[in-house]
Amino acid sequence: MIGDKFPDLEKRFLEYARSFYSEDSFILRNIKLKERHSLRVCKNASLISASEKLDCEEHYLAMTIALFHDIGRFEQLSRYRTFRDSESEDHALLGVKVLKSAGILSVLSPEQQDTIYQAIGNHNRYRIPDGLDSKCLLHSRLVRDADKLDIFKVLTDYYSEKDSFPNPALDMGLPDIPEYSHNLLDDIFNCRIASTANVKTCNDMRLTRLSWVFDLNFPETLRLVRERGYIDMIVEKLPQDNNVATIHAHLKGHMDSVLNLPCKG
């Protein structure tokens, strides 16, 4: 049973992550950030799995995928000093390489390992590819939701400390200026996931994160996003103009509709 092996897998994860601890304050801060993020994504996966009433084996499989989904981030940050895949390498594919080369999942069955590798490889894609079997599709969707849910937390927590403790890794080298792309507004108005390909400012990145609302797969994820106020907190960091007010109402209406809640405007 994978549940019996999970404590040892968690121990191996922590040992691996902490092997990247450094006297370099930038590296140490962001290694710890990704360590904490991974553990919270694991908890999110547990919440979503429970809401979907997955059996014990699938529940722990989802938690294992979540635990290791960003395992490539540690080497990426240490080697390239960035979280931007476009300036380094795809952290999901790097993570699969790390897991395979280190043999971390060797205690699991080949079938379990294959599901984990596929779900991790899919977790940061613009869209999940077609042709997955039902189990891989379920776990790819689940880890994407669990990950987005915590990225919302990481970003909104950062807003409260950014002025005193800026973190270039989270700003991704983008200027925090009032401008934003109206193409991204169009994506949100049309209920589309926005691409990060042409993101030029922090506000552009905030808009792409808001568009994630249209790529959440489970009601529990959307309920938690709404309950925790993440959308409101991100919108507060955008220019307070008519366009932003309109997309805010649009996003809230979408969430209320999916959750079958009365719209409050």
MITI-352711 format. One line per 8 residues: number of its first residue (from 1); their letters; for each residue x, y, z of N, C-alpha, C. Coordinates in nm, 4 decimals, m for minus. Example, Ala and Ser with C-alpha at 12.3 -4.5 7.8 and 13.67 -1.06 7.14 Angstrom:
<recs>
1) AS) 1.3190/m0.5690/0.7800/1.2300/m0.4500/0.7800/1.3200/m0.3300/0.7800; 1.2850/m0.2250/0.7080/1.3670/m0.1060/0.7140/1.2900/0.0030/0.7870
</recs>
This chain:
<recs>
1) MIGDKFPD) 0.0838/m0.1203/0.0000/0.0000/0.0000/0.0000/0.0873/0.1252/0.0000; 0.0536/0.2166/m0.0873/0.1336/0.3385/m0.0970/0.1246/0.4219/0.0311; 0.0119/0.4117/0.1021/m0.0014/0.4859/0.2276/0.1022/0.4446/0.3307; 0.1386/0.3172/0.3322/0.2407/0.2684/0.4258/0.3786/0.3240/0.3920; 0.3995/0.3539/0.2649/0.5303/0.4010/0.2192/0.5415/0.5530/0.2200; 0.4283/0.6198/0.2382/0.4280/0.7655/0.2263/0.5202/0.8349/0.3266; 0.5244/0.7945/0.4549/0.6155/0.8630/0.5481/0.7610/0.8598/0.5025; 0.8048/0.7460/0.4460/0.9426/0.7378/0.3970/0.9622/0.8243/0.2728
9) LEKRFLEY) 0.8607/0.8308/0.1875/0.8698/0.9170/0.0696/0.8795/1.0637/0.1109; 0.8015/1.1017/0.2117/0.8075/1.2390/0.2616/0.9448/1.2694/0.3206; 1.0020/1.1712/0.3912/1.1362/1.1890/0.4473/1.2392/1.2088/0.3363; 1.2271/1.1306/0.2297/1.3218/1.1434/0.1183/1.3061/1.2787/0.0490; 1.1834/1.3242/0.0368/1.1608/1.4562/m0.0213/1.2313/1.5638/0.0601; 1.2133/1.5613/0.1912/1.2728/1.6633/0.2765/1.4252/1.6567/0.2733; 1.4793/1.5361/0.2731/1.6247/1.5225/0.2653/1.6774/1.5810/0.1350; 1.6068/1.5538/0.0257/1.6507/1.6058/m0.1036/1.6415/1.7584/m0.1071
17) ARSFYSED) 1.5267/1.8116/m0.0662/1.5085/1.9573/m0.0692/1.6136/2.0274/0.0163; 1.6384/1.9739/0.1345/1.7298/2.0405/0.2276/1.8759/2.0236/0.1886; 1.9032/1.9330/0.0951/2.0404/1.9209/0.0451/2.0804/2.0436/m0.0364; 1.9807/2.1275/m0.0725/2.0071/2.2495/m0.1489/2.0155/2.3734/m0.0604; 2.0007/2.3558/0.0699/2.0168/2.4700/0.1600/2.1552/2.5308/0.1375; 2.1630/2.6623/0.1468/2.2836/2.7324/0.1067/2.3067/2.8530/0.1963; 2.4307/2.8984/0.2012/2.4614/3.0232/0.2704/2.4206/3.1446/0.1868; 2.3917/3.1224/0.0613/2.3404/3.2272/m0.0270/2.1963/3.2555/0.0146
25) SFILRNIK) 2.1693/3.3761/0.0628/2.0373/3.4068/0.1185/1.9262/3.3977/0.0142; 1.9552/3.4340/m0.1100/1.8554/3.4248/m0.2162/1.8177/3.2793/m0.2406; 1.9173/3.1933/m0.2520/1.8914/3.0510/m0.2742/1.8174/2.9914/m0.1556; 1.8658/3.0174/m0.0351/1.8043/2.9576/0.0837/1.6584/3.0003/0.0972; 1.6311/3.1280/0.0790/1.4933/3.1779/0.0924/1.3997/3.1057/m0.0030; 1.4442/3.0859/m0.1261/1.3549/3.0291/m0.2263/1.3518/2.8770/m0.2261; 1.4577/2.8135/m0.1791/1.4517/2.6688/m0.1573/1.3496/2.6387/m0.0474; 1.3547/2.7148/0.0604/1.2581/2.6951/0.1694/1.1163/2.7274/0.1223
33) LKERHSLR) 1.1024/2.8291/0.0378/0.9715/2.8634/m0.0153/0.9126/2.7459/m0.0922; 0.9943/2.6826/m0.1768/0.9451/2.5694/m0.2563/0.9253/2.4443/m0.1708; 1.0031/2.4297/m0.0681/0.9824/2.3179/0.0238/0.8455/2.3307/0.0922; 0.8180/2.4493/0.1463/0.6892/2.4714/0.2132/0.5735/2.4615/0.1140; 0.5940/2.5162/m0.0051/0.4911/2.5086/m0.1096/0.4553/2.3634/m0.1394; 0.5553/2.2802/m0.1567/0.5300/2.1396/m0.1907/0.4513/2.0685/m0.0811; 0.4842/2.0964/0.0434/0.4124/2.0333/0.1547/0.2673/2.0811/0.1599; 0.2436/2.2085/0.1301/0.1057/2.2583/0.1296/0.0275/2.2048/0.0100
41) VCKNASLI) 0.0934/2.1916/m0.1049/0.0254/2.1328/m0.2208/m0.0166/1.9902/m0.1881; 0.0653/1.9211/m0.1134/0.0314/1.7864/m0.0680/m0.0968/1.7891/0.0169; m0.1060/1.8843/0.1079/m0.2270/1.8979/0.1907/m0.3479/1.9346/0.1043; m0.3265/2.0217/0.0064/m0.4362/2.0564/m0.0841/m0.4851/1.9344/m0.1607; m0.3917/1.8526/m0.2058/m0.4291/1.7306/m0.2780/m0.5112/1.6384/m0.1885; m0.4757/1.6346/m0.0614/m0.5520/1.5537/0.0334/m0.6945/1.6055/0.0478; m0.7099/1.7378/0.0569/m0.8440/1.7972/0.0690/m0.9290/1.7681/m0.0549; m0.8687/1.7859/m0.1717/m0.9436/1.7634/m0.2954/m0.9783/1.6156/m0.3105
49) SASEKLDC) m0.8834/1.5275/m0.2792/m0.9082/1.3829/m0.2874/m1.0230/1.3423/m0.1959; m1.0226/1.3972/m0.0748/m1.1294/1.3651/0.0203/m1.2642/1.4135/m0.0318; m1.2653/1.5334/m0.0919/m1.3918/1.5871/m0.1444/m1.4453/1.5016/m0.2586; m1.3540/1.4375/m0.3325/m1.3926/1.3507/m0.4439/m1.4141/1.2053/m0.4007; m1.3944/1.1796/m0.2696/m1.4142/1.0464/m0.2115/m1.3306/0.9393/m0.2818; m1.2043/0.9744/m0.3093/m1.1130/0.8759/m0.3666/m1.0783/0.7699/m0.2619; m1.0526/0.6474/m0.3073/m1.0153/0.5437/m0.2113/m0.8754/0.5715/m0.1565; m0.8369/0.4971/m0.0553/m0.7122/0.5241/0.0180/m0.5903/0.5218/m0.0745
57) EEHYLAMT) m0.5860/0.4251/m0.1645/m0.4699/0.4126/m0.2534/m0.4581/0.5339/m0.3464; m0.5705/0.5754/m0.4047/m0.5685/0.6908/m0.4952/m0.5408/0.8198/m0.4175; m0.5906/0.8262/m0.2948/m0.5674/0.9433/m0.2095/m0.4178/0.9629/m0.1853; m0.3491/0.8557/m0.1478/m0.2049/0.8674/m0.1214/m0.1243/0.8815/m0.2498; m0.1750/0.8282/m0.3589/m0.1080/0.8497/m0.4868/m0.1135/0.9984/m0.5225; m0.2289/1.0610/m0.5013/m0.2422/1.2052/m0.5275/m0.1495/1.2855/m0.4377; m0.1381/1.2465/m0.3111/m0.0494/1.3182/m0.2199/0.0971/1.3016/m0.2602; 0.1332/1.1833/m0.3092/0.2714/1.1598/m0.3526/0.3048/1.2456/m0.4745
65) IALFHDIG) 0.2139/1.2510/m0.5695/0.2349/1.3356/m0.6876/0.2522/1.4803/m0.6452; 0.1661/1.5261/m0.5553/0.1732/1.6645/m0.5086/0.3046/1.6924/m0.4366; 0.3473/1.5991/m0.3544/0.4708/1.6163/m0.2790/0.5906/1.6376/m0.3711; 0.5949/1.5632/m0.4804/0.7113/1.5656/m0.5691/0.6905/1.6498/m0.6953; 0.5754/1.7178/m0.7068/0.5453/1.7834/m0.8347/0.6488/1.8886/m0.8717; 0.7092/1.9552/m0.7728/0.8068/2.0618/m0.7997/0.9495/2.0206/m0.7623; 0.9769/1.8917/m0.7627/1.1096/1.8450/m0.7216/1.2189/1.9024/m0.8128; 1.1817/1.9369/m0.9361/1.2788/1.9963/m1.0279/1.3142/2.1405/m0.9961
73) RFEQLSRY) 1.2318/2.2058/m0.9149/1.2562/2.3467/m0.8821/1.3866/2.3672/m0.8044; 1.4244/2.2700/m0.7222/1.5414/2.2880/m0.6369/1.6692/2.2948/m0.7201; 1.6835/2.2029/m0.8137/1.8003/2.2075/m0.9015/1.7922/2.3279/m0.9955; 1.6715/2.3584/m1.0438/1.6544/2.4739/m1.1320/1.7020/2.6020/m1.0650; 1.6562/2.6251/m0.9424/1.6937/2.7472/m0.8722/1.8427/2.7504/m0.8427; 1.8950/2.6380/m0.7974/2.0365/2.6321/m0.7622/2.1261/2.6544/m0.8836; 2.0841/2.5999/m0.9967/2.1680/2.6091/m1.1168/2.1492/2.7406/m1.1919; 2.0228/2.7872/m1.2017/1.9936/2.9022/m1.2877/1.9533/3.0284/m1.2116
81) RTFRDSES) 1.9236/3.0158/m1.0824/1.8820/3.1280/m0.9984/1.7534/3.1940/m1.0496; 1.6619/3.1141/m1.1001/1.5336/3.1639/m1.1483/1.4309/3.0522/m1.1423; 1.3023/3.0933/m1.1361/1.1912/2.9996/m1.1495/1.1279/3.0090/m1.2880; 1.1856/3.0892/m1.3757/1.1291/3.1034/m1.5107/1.1820/2.9924/m1.6000; 1.0918/2.9037/m1.6409/1.1327/2.7929/m1.7274/1.1909/2.8437/m1.8585; 1.1372/2.9554/m1.9077/1.1833/3.0085/m2.0361/1.3278/3.0571/m2.0307; 1.3784/3.0823/m1.9104/1.5163/3.1282/m1.8947/1.6065/3.0179/m1.8389; 1.5521/2.8988/m1.8215/1.6316/2.7885/m1.7667/1.5925/2.6596/m1.8390
89) EDHALLGV) 1.5094/2.5782/m1.7768/1.4541/2.4603/m1.8427/1.3225/2.4243/m1.7762; 1.2459/2.3407/m1.8440/1.1141/2.3018/m1.7946/1.1295/2.2287/m1.6615; 1.0785/2.2904/m1.5538/1.1022/2.2332/m1.4209/1.0260/2.1027/m1.4000; 0.9154/2.0827/m1.4714/0.8408/1.9576/m1.4573/0.9205/1.8415/m1.5183; 0.9730/1.8618/m1.6376/1.0530/1.7559/m1.7020/1.1825/1.7318/m1.6250; 1.2408/1.8398/m1.5725/1.3597/1.8245/m1.4892/1.3267/1.7424/m1.3655; 1.2103/1.7661/m1.3069/1.1691/1.6905/m1.1893/1.1552/1.5428/m1.2179; 1.0984/1.5074/m1.3326/1.0864/1.3658/m1.3698/1.2246/1.3032/m1.3841
97) KVLKSAGI) 1.3181/1.3769/m1.4435/1.4560/1.3265/m1.4566/1.5177/1.3021/m1.3193; 1.4982/1.3962/m1.2276/1.5537/1.3823/m1.0925/1.4977/1.2572/m1.0243; 1.3669/1.2410/m1.0312/1.3038/1.1262/m0.9653/1.3543/0.9941/m1.0230; 1.3685/0.9896/m1.1541/1.4150/0.8654/m1.2172/1.5614/0.8383/m1.1857; 1.6451/0.9406/m1.1942/1.7888/0.9189/m1.1733/1.8207/0.8862/m1.0280; 1.7440/0.9446/m0.9347/1.7686/0.9198/m0.7923/1.6980/0.7944/m0.7425; 1.6085/0.7390/m0.8228/1.5370/0.6178/m0.7819/1.4471/0.6385/m0.6617; 1.3986/0.7608/m0.6424/1.3209/0.7933/m0.5226/1.1912/0.7138/m0.5160
105) LSVLSPEQ) 1.1333/0.6830/m0.6309/1.0036/0.6149/m0.6326/1.0159/0.4646/m0.6555; 1.1353/0.4101/m0.6400/1.1571/0.2682/m0.6705/1.0787/0.1740/m0.5799; 1.0318/0.2227/m0.4656/0.9526/0.1390/m0.3743/0.8098/0.1210/m0.4249; 0.7714/0.1950/m0.5272/0.6359/0.1875/m0.5803/0.6318/0.0988/m0.7041; 0.5130/0.0571/m0.7417/0.4976/m0.0291/m0.8591/0.5274/0.0506/m0.9863; 0.5642/m0.0184/m1.0946/0.5876/0.0513/m1.2213/0.4660/0.1320/m1.2667; 0.3462/0.0780/m1.2436/0.2242/0.1483/m1.2836/0.2073/0.2779/m1.2037; 0.2326/0.2708/m1.0735/0.2245/0.3911/m0.9904/0.3287/0.4937/m1.0326
113) QDTIYQAI) 0.4495/0.4472/m1.0573/0.5553/0.5391/m1.1000/0.5180/0.6081/m1.2307; 0.4620/0.5319/m1.3243/0.4264/0.5902/m1.4537/0.3201/0.6985/m1.4383; 0.2200/0.6735/m1.3541/0.1165/0.7746/m1.3293/0.1768/0.8995/m1.2679; 0.2675/0.8809/m1.1721/0.3323/0.9947/m1.1064/0.4132/1.0753/m1.2065; 0.4929/1.0077/m1.2884/0.5756/1.0785/m1.3863/0.4897/1.1567/m1.4856; 0.3821/1.0954/m1.5315/0.2975/1.1649/m1.6290/0.2282/1.2855/m1.5664; 0.1755/1.2684/m1.4451/0.1053/1.3794/m1.3793/0.2003/1.4952/m1.3501; 0.3213/1.4636/m1.3035/0.4196/1.5699/m1.2777/0.4586/1.6384/m1.4090
121) GNHNRYRI) 0.4786/1.5600/m1.5128/0.5138/1.6181/m1.6425/0.4057/1.7070/m1.7005; 0.2803/1.6823/m1.6600/0.1676/1.7613/m1.7117/0.1309/1.8793/m1.6232; 0.1893/1.8895/m1.5039/0.1328/1.9837/m1.4063/0.1511/2.1306/m1.4453; 0.2503/2.1612/m1.5279/0.2748/2.3011/m1.5639/0.2455/2.3313/m1.7106; 0.1845/2.2374/m1.7801/0.1531/2.2614/m1.9206/0.0360/2.3583/m1.9338; 0.0308/2.4241/m2.0478/m0.0803/2.5156/m2.0746/m0.2130/2.4399/m2.0704; m0.2149/2.3232/m2.1301/m0.3308/2.2343/m2.1232/m0.2822/2.0904/m2.1064; m0.3646/2.0083/m2.0430/m0.3346/1.8653/m2.0314/m0.3490/1.8022/m2.1697
129) PDGLDSKC) m0.2521/1.7230/m2.2121/m0.2610/1.6635/m2.3467/m0.3733/1.5613/m2.3569; m0.4200/1.5404/m2.4772/m0.5219/1.4383/m2.5030/m0.4587/1.2994/m2.4949; m0.5448/1.1995/m2.4811/m0.5003/1.0611/m2.4928/m0.4564/0.9948/m2.3640; m0.4706/1.0633/m2.2488/m0.4328/1.0015/m2.1223/m0.5387/0.9015/m2.0782; m0.4953/0.7971/m2.0085/m0.5948/0.7074/m1.9510/m0.6635/0.7765/m1.8341; m0.7719/0.7181/m1.7855/m0.8557/0.7858/m1.6872/m0.7805/0.8170/m1.5582; m0.6922/0.7270/m1.5156/m0.6181/0.7516/m1.3914/m0.5188/0.8657/m1.4079; m0.4443/0.8659/m1.5163/m0.3479/0.9744/m1.5399/m0.4191/1.1082/m1.5556
137) LLHSRLVR) m0.5348/1.1064/m1.6196/m0.6100/1.2301/m1.6376/m0.6583/1.2828/m1.5029; m0.7120/1.1949/m1.4202/m0.7581/1.2350/m1.2865/m0.6452/1.2988/m1.2071; m0.5299/1.2328/m1.2033/m0.4208/1.2822/m1.1198/m0.3510/1.4037/m1.1801; m0.3518/1.4150/m1.3121/m0.2988/1.5366/m1.3740/m0.3861/1.6559/m1.3374; m0.5168/1.6369/m1.3428/m0.6084/1.7445/m1.3053/m0.5945/1.7797/m1.1579; m0.5823/1.6790/m1.0753/m0.5806/1.7019/m0.9308/m0.4561/1.7785/m0.8880; m0.3393/1.7384/m0.9381/m0.2176/1.8079/m0.8956/m0.2145/1.9508/m0.9504; m0.2703/1.9727/m1.0680/m0.2767/2.1090/m1.1215/m0.3623/2.1979/m1.0310
145) DADKLDIF) m0.4758/2.1448/m0.9860/m0.5607/2.2221/m0.8959/m0.4914/2.2495/m0.7628; m0.4325/2.1445/m0.7051/m0.3661/2.1594/m0.5747/m0.2515/2.2596/m0.5834; m0.1802/2.2572/m0.6943/m0.0678/2.3491/m0.7160/m0.1173/2.4931/m0.7304; m0.2153/2.5148/m0.8166/m0.2679/2.6509/m0.8367/m0.3224/2.7083/m0.7066; m0.3892/2.6255/m0.6297/m0.4467/2.6717/m0.5035/m0.3378/2.7279/m0.4122; m0.2227/2.6626/m0.4073/m0.1177/2.7145/m0.3199/m0.0389/2.8278/m0.3840; m0.0275/2.8287/m0.5155/0.0391/2.9430/m0.5791/m0.0393/3.0709/m0.5502; m0.1716/3.0613/m0.5507/m0.2523/3.1770/m0.5090/m0.2117/3.2227/m0.3690
153) KVLTDYYS) m0.1919/3.1286/m0.2788/m0.1520/3.1640/m0.1416/m0.0129/3.2272/m0.1399; 0.0817/3.1660/m0.2106/0.2181/3.2189/m0.2130/0.2184/3.3635/m0.2630; 0.1456/3.3877/m0.3705/0.1458/3.5216/m0.4294/0.0775/3.6232/m0.3391; m0.0372/3.5887/m0.2847/m0.1092/3.6853/m0.2012/m0.0366/3.7086/m0.0686; 0.0286/3.6068/m0.0155/0.1129/3.6287/0.1032/0.2278/3.7234/0.0703; 0.2841/3.7063/m0.0474/0.3980/3.7894/m0.0883/0.3583/3.9359/m0.1015; 0.2358/3.9620/m0.1430/0.1923/4.1012/m0.1578/0.2074/4.1796/m0.0271; 0.1866/4.1121/0.0861/0.1913/4.1819/0.2146/0.3338/4.2110/0.2606
161) EKDSFPNP) 0.4328/4.1445/0.2007/0.5707/4.1661/0.2439/0.6610/4.2199/0.1344; 0.6062/4.2343/0.0153/0.6896/4.2687/m0.0997/0.7649/4.3995/m0.0808; 0.6995/4.5021/m0.0272/0.7647/4.6321/m0.0123/0.8856/4.6242/0.0808; 0.8758/4.5433/0.1848/0.9859/4.5321/0.2819/1.0866/4.4245/0.2436; 1.0371/4.3146/0.1809/1.1245/4.2014/0.1484/1.0986/4.1541/0.0052; 1.1374/4.2338/m0.0938/1.1140/4.1931/m0.2330/1.1884/4.0645/m0.2664; 1.1275/3.9858/m0.3539/1.1865/3.8586/m0.3945/1.1867/3.8507/m0.5468; 1.3021/3.8751/m0.6104/1.3080/3.8729/m0.7568/1.2626/3.7407/m0.8173
169) ALDMGLPD) 1.2766/3.6313/m0.7431/1.2348/3.5020/m0.7967/1.0836/3.4978/m0.8171; 1.0078/3.5617/m0.7278/0.8625/3.5639/m0.7423/0.8178/3.6704/m0.8415; 0.8908/3.7806/m0.8495/0.8582/3.8837/m0.9490/0.9009/3.8422/m1.0891; 0.9869/3.7414/m1.0969/1.0345/3.6858/m1.2240/1.0984/3.7909/m1.3133; 1.1596/3.8916/m1.2501/1.2300/3.9931/m1.3265/1.1401/4.0890/m1.4009; 1.0098/4.0868/m1.3719/0.9156/4.1729/m1.4425/0.9007/4.3067/m1.3700; 0.8836/4.4152/m1.4434/0.8638/4.5456/m1.3780/0.7248/4.5555/m1.3162; 0.7165/4.6079/m1.1942/0.5886/4.6253/m1.1275/0.5400/4.7673/m1.1537
177) IPEYSHNL) 0.4831/4.7855/m1.2715/0.4372/4.9166/m1.3177/0.2874/4.9079/m1.3486; 0.2188/5.0215/m1.3646/0.0726/5.0176/m1.3797/0.0221/4.9513/m1.5078; 0.1034/4.9457/m1.6108/0.0561/4.8940/m1.7387/0.0181/4.7464/m1.7318; m0.0780/4.7091/m1.8172/m0.1141/4.5681/m1.8346/m0.1642/4.5476/m1.9766; m0.1628/4.4226/m2.0223/m0.2015/4.3905/m2.1588/m0.3523/4.3701/m2.1691; m0.4142/4.4398/m2.2636/m0.5588/4.4245/m2.2831/m0.5930/4.2916/m2.3488; m0.4956/4.2282/m2.4151/m0.5195/4.0943/m2.4685/m0.5512/3.9955/m2.3574; m0.4880/4.0141/m2.2421/m0.5138/3.9265/m2.1295/m0.6541/3.9493/m2.0729
185) LDDIFNCR) m0.7008/4.0733/m2.0769/m0.8394/4.1000/m2.0368/m0.9361/4.0252/m2.1276; m0.9063/4.0240/m2.2573/m0.9925/3.9528/m2.3521/m0.9995/3.8043/m2.3191; m0.8859/3.7462/m2.2810/m0.8853/3.6047/m2.2430/m0.9805/3.5806/m2.1262; m0.9734/3.6668/m2.0255/m1.0581/3.6490/m1.9075/m1.2046/3.6696/m1.9423; m1.2366/3.7726/m2.0191/m1.3763/3.7970/m2.0587/m1.4334/3.6781/m2.1369; m1.3456/3.6070/m2.2099/m1.3894/3.4922/m2.2902/m1.3664/3.3589/m2.2194; m1.3404/3.3665/m2.0895/m1.3252/3.2455/m2.0060/m1.2165/3.1533/m2.0573; m1.1048/3.2161/m2.1002/m0.9911/3.1394/m2.1502/m0.8732/3.1481/m2.0545
193) IASTANVK) m0.7931/3.0421/m2.0514/m0.6677/3.0455/m1.9770/m0.5716/3.1338/m2.0549; m0.5127/3.2310/m1.9888/m0.4213/3.3232/m2.0553/m0.2815/3.2638/m2.0635; m0.2167/3.2811/m2.1754/m0.0796/3.2344/m2.1925/0.0187/3.3330/m2.1297; 0.1262/3.2799/m2.0756/0.2309/3.3660/m2.0186/0.3352/3.4057/m2.1228; 0.3138/3.3654/m2.2471/0.4171/3.3853/m2.3498/0.4545/3.5318/m2.3685; 0.3553/3.6207/m2.3612/0.3828/3.7621/m2.3869/0.3667/3.8492/m2.2626; 0.3810/3.7889/m2.1463/0.3709/3.8641/m2.0214/0.4909/3.9580/m2.0096; 0.4635/4.0871/m1.9836/0.5714/4.1861/m1.9783/0.5798/4.2609/m1.8455
201) TCNDMRLT) 0.4753/4.2530/m1.7643/0.4737/4.3257/m1.6375/0.4181/4.2363/m1.5264; 0.4354/4.2796/m1.4021/0.3770/4.2055/m1.2898/0.2244/4.2018/m1.3007; 0.1656/4.3103/m1.3507/0.0201/4.3103/m1.3678/m0.0244/4.2080/m1.4722; 0.0542/4.1915/m1.5777/0.0235/4.0874/m1.6760/0.0243/3.9508/m1.6092; 0.1244/3.9268/m1.5244/0.1325/3.7975/m1.4563/0.0133/3.7792/m1.3623; m0.0286/3.8878/m1.2961/m0.1464/3.8777/m1.2085/m0.2707/3.8399/m1.2885; m0.2840/3.8977/m1.4077/m0.3994/3.8649/m1.4906/m0.3966/3.7187/m1.5355; m0.2794/3.6674/m1.5685/m0.2734/3.5258/m1.6076/m0.3137/3.4371/m1.4907
209) RLSWVFDL) m0.2741/3.4754/m1.3705/m0.3123/3.3955/m1.2519/m0.4637/3.4000/m1.2310; m0.5241/3.5155/m1.2522/m0.6695/3.5244/m1.2400/m0.7389/3.4317/m1.3397; m0.6815/3.4184/m1.4588/m0.7441/3.3337/m1.5608/m0.7408/3.1856/m1.5236; m0.6607/3.1494/m1.4249/m0.6571/3.0096/m1.3795/m0.7924/2.9623/m1.3276; m0.8778/3.0553/m1.2889/m1.0115/3.0185/m1.2426/m1.0827/2.9309/m1.3463; m1.0509/2.9510/m1.4741/m1.1153/2.8745/m1.5809/m1.0454/2.7411/m1.6078; m0.9418/2.7110/m1.5307/m0.8693/2.5852/m1.5477/m0.8681/2.5048/m1.4178; m0.9664/2.5287/m1.3323/m0.9795/2.4500/m1.2097/m1.0814/2.3392/m1.2342
217) NFPETLRL) m1.0465/2.2186/m1.1918/m1.1209/2.1004/m1.2335/m1.2186/2.0458/m1.1305; m1.2022/2.0855/m1.0039/m1.2822/2.0266/m0.8975/m1.3546/2.1361/m0.8189; m1.4812/2.1154/m0.7876/m1.5559/2.2160/m0.7113/m1.4872/2.2560/m0.5810; m1.4233/2.1608/m0.5138/m1.3588/2.1918/m0.3861/m1.2477/2.2950/m0.4045; m1.1751/2.2862/m0.5144/m1.0690/2.3838/m0.5406/m1.1280/2.5229/m0.5553; m1.2310/2.5332/m0.6366/m1.2940/2.6631/m0.6585/m1.3561/2.7165/m0.5292; m1.4143/2.6270/m0.4515/m1.4729/2.6699/m0.3238/m1.3661/2.7282/m0.2316; m1.2499/2.6636/m0.2264/m1.1423/2.7122/m0.1401/m1.0837/2.8433/m0.1919
225) VRERGYID) m1.0700/2.8567/m0.3232/m1.0227/2.9836/m0.3810/m1.1169/3.0965/m0.3410; m1.2454/3.0700/m0.3520/m1.3454/3.1720/m0.3179/m1.3455/3.2006/m0.1681; m1.3441/3.0950/m0.0872/m1.3485/3.1102/0.0582/m1.2289/3.1884/0.1108; m1.1124/3.1651/0.0527/m0.9896/3.2287/0.1000/m0.9660/3.3675/0.0412; m1.0511/3.4071/m0.0513/m1.0452/3.5440/m0.1027/m0.9279/3.5737/m0.1940; m0.8707/3.4705/m0.2568/m0.7513/3.4925/m0.3377/m0.7780/3.5851/m0.4563; m0.8913/3.5667/m0.5233/m0.9195/3.6495/m0.6405/m0.9306/3.7967/m0.6010; m1.0002/3.8229/m0.4914/m1.0138/3.9608/m0.4447/m0.8773/4.0226/m0.4143
233) MIVEKLPQ) m0.7887/3.9450/m0.3509/m0.6577/3.9985/m0.3130/m0.5699/4.0266/m0.4345; m0.5796/3.9427/m0.5369/m0.5014/3.9673/m0.6584/m0.5566/4.0897/m0.7316; m0.6879/4.0990/m0.7413/m0.7498/4.2138/m0.8090/m0.7112/4.3441/m0.7394; m0.7004/4.3434/m0.6081/m0.6629/4.4637/m0.5338/m0.5266/4.5178/m0.5744; m0.4406/4.4319/m0.6292/m0.3065/4.4742/m0.6696/m0.3016/4.5232/m0.8141; m0.4139/4.5190/m0.8831/m0.4223/4.5709/m1.0192/m0.4705/4.7156/m1.0169; m0.4484/4.7902/m1.1249/m0.5042/4.9257/m1.1320/m0.6555/4.9215/m1.1126; m0.7066/5.0083/m1.0308/m0.8492/5.0066/m0.9997/m0.9276/5.0894/m1.1012
241) DNNVATIH) m0.9383/5.0351/m1.2232/m1.0102/5.1037/m1.3294/m1.1348/5.0228/m1.3673; m1.2088/5.0721/m1.4650/m1.3345/5.0073/m1.5030/m1.3137/4.8678/m1.5604; m1.2059/4.8499/m1.6374/m1.1785/4.7179/m1.6932/m1.1570/4.6148/m1.5840; m1.0781/4.6513/m1.4856/m1.0481/4.5580/m1.3769/m1.1734/4.5299/m1.2945; m1.2557/4.6327/m1.2707/m1.3804/4.6119/m1.1969/m1.4721/4.5148/m1.2721; m1.4723/4.5254/m1.4039/m1.5581/4.4381/m1.4844/m1.5094/4.2938/m1.4814; m1.3781/4.2734/m1.4924/m1.3298/4.1350/m1.4877/m1.3458/4.0757/m1.3474; m1.3372/4.1605/m1.2460/m1.3580/4.1119/m1.1093/m1.5005/4.0569/m1.0955
249) AHLKGHMD) m1.5967/4.1333/m1.1424/m1.7359/4.0880/m1.1369/m1.7556/3.9615/m1.2208; m1.6887/3.9564/m1.3360/m1.6994/3.8396/m1.4245/m1.6435/3.7144/m1.3557; m1.5307/3.7267/m1.2909/m1.4697/3.6131/m1.2219/m1.5569/3.5660/m1.1058; m1.6091/3.6601/m1.0289/m1.6954/3.6225/m0.9170/m1.8234/3.5557/m0.9666; m1.8781/3.6074/m1.0751/m1.9975/3.5465/m1.1326/m1.9719/3.4048/m1.1805; m1.8539/3.3829/m1.2418/m1.8181/3.2488/m1.2878/m1.8082/3.1521/m1.1696; m1.7388/3.1927/m1.0654/m1.7240/3.1055/m0.9486/m1.8588/3.0737/m0.8860; m1.9428/3.1747/m0.8706/m2.0740/3.1532/m0.8097/m2.1594/3.0606/m0.8947
257) SVLNLPCK) m2.1466/3.0759/m1.0270/m2.2242/2.9910/m1.1171/m2.1817/2.8448/m1.1075; m2.0514/2.8211/m1.1097/m2.0017/2.6837/m1.1008/m2.0403/2.6200/m0.9679; m2.0347/2.7002/m0.8621/m2.0652/2.6487/m0.7278/m2.2153/2.6565/m0.6958; m2.2949/2.6981/m0.7933/m2.4400/2.7073/m0.7748/m2.4770/2.7974/m0.6575; m2.4068/2.9121/m0.6510/m2.4341/3.0099/m0.5464/m2.5049/3.1293/m0.6076; m2.5883/3.1973/m0.5306/m2.6534/3.3171/m0.5841/m2.5509/3.4264/m0.6108; m2.5562/3.4849/m0.7275/m2.4614/3.5931/m0.7616/m2.4897/3.7158/m0.6756; m2.3803/3.7741/m0.6220/m2.3926/3.8931/m0.5398/m2.3518/4.0201/m0.6127
265) G) m2.3075/4.0039/m0.7356/m2.2666/4.1204/m0.8141/m2.1276/4.1659/m0.7799
</recs>
